[in-house]
Amino acid sequence: MSPETETLLHTPLHGEHVALGARMVPFAGWEMPVQYAGIVEEHNAVRDAAGMFDVSHMGCFEVHGPDAGRFLRYVSTWDVTGLAPGAGHYAAACREDGGILDDVYVFRLEDERWLIVVNASNAPKMHDWMASHVAQFDASLVDRHRSTAMIAVQGPDALARLDAVAGADFMRSLKPRRCAETDWNGHALFASRTGYTGEDGMELLIDAPGAPALWRALLEAGVTPCGLGARDTLRLEAALLLYGNDIDEATNPFEVGLDWVVTLDDGADFLGRDALVGIEERGAGRQIVCLRALGRGIMRHGHAIRNGGAGVGVVTSGGFSPTLGVSIGLGFVPPALGETGGRLEVDVRGKPLPVEVVPRPFYKRPKKS
């Protein structure tokens, strides 16, 4: 084991991954499984049945107190104060200039107890940033990052498999973006009907000591273990943004299609509000689009996007789509070139790959009959 590997953090499920023969890689300071049987096999398991991911590296923080909702409104772009207990919503956290510090999910657990989930790579930054602002409110920030484990169970059969593990009455009571808490074998279990794959499913947060038993119970219920490789191909097909690729502190919500998580008409003050008002009035100078290859070749992050030979943008995420059987990518272009049906080229190792601008997302799960 290299010195670099020795310093990596381990999730409460690390031993389970090693026992299953997962290929482990460094990711955001953690040693995480990138694949078990193979990325395509795991991808297809989620699209066709049910797969699960260890996402315990995600940052989890609770906010308690009478002003917990007001505090979370101040540090997020969406008006979370309207959430009822048991509801959640996606949002962004922005700098004063409108740049995205992170994309987050906020849940209201009780009247004065909330949960915010942040990206693994941003967890230390977000903790310090929120801690620097919470003192202005009658609220406290509680770090649950290392005391819990999170498992995402996704796919058309996810709810049926979860019925056998956590109880049908509990699981079936949750509508999309809803959440609830229960006891599972003596451990506190939080479940939300959310995900990052384009499929239905749940994200489960459990006390760290209970995580291995929950993982094994899901295995016994027929849920396929999946690694970060499949998680990336699945989220790309669903055109879900990845922090550090598609969004960062130099990106604002309007240029990546996140205007729906920016509330400007409630009169509330929040970090970045004035800058976002100005950006909305001026219009974004670029926009992210979905690109589908029209020839052979794989577009990747950082590849140049060209129009008539001239550089006009860059691919932010790209790869091969197992579901569609073709290369797909997200990338920034000027708004004038972002119309559906437009033709561009991506420079793949010096060779032009013709691509078409297509509707977002690339993949939508079939509607139940």
Secondary structure, DSSP 4 states (H G I P E B T S, - for coil): --HHHHTSB--TTHHHHHHTTPEEEEETTEEEEEESS-HHHHHHHHHHS-EEEE-TTSEEEEEESTTHHHHHHHTSSS-GGGPPTTEEEEEEEE-TTS-EEEEEEEEEEETTEEEEEE-GGGHHHHHHHHHHHHTTSS-EEEE-TTTEEEEEEESTTHHHHHHHHH-HHHHHTPPTTBEEEEEETTEEEEEES--SSSS-EEEEEEEGGGHHHHHHHHHHTTPEEE-HHHHHHHHHHTT---BTTTB-TT--GGGGT-GGG---SS----TTHHHHHHHHHH--S-EEEEEEESSS----TTPEEEETTEEEEEEEEEEEETTTTEEEEEEEE-GGG-STT-EEEEEETTEEEEEEEE-S-S--PPPP-
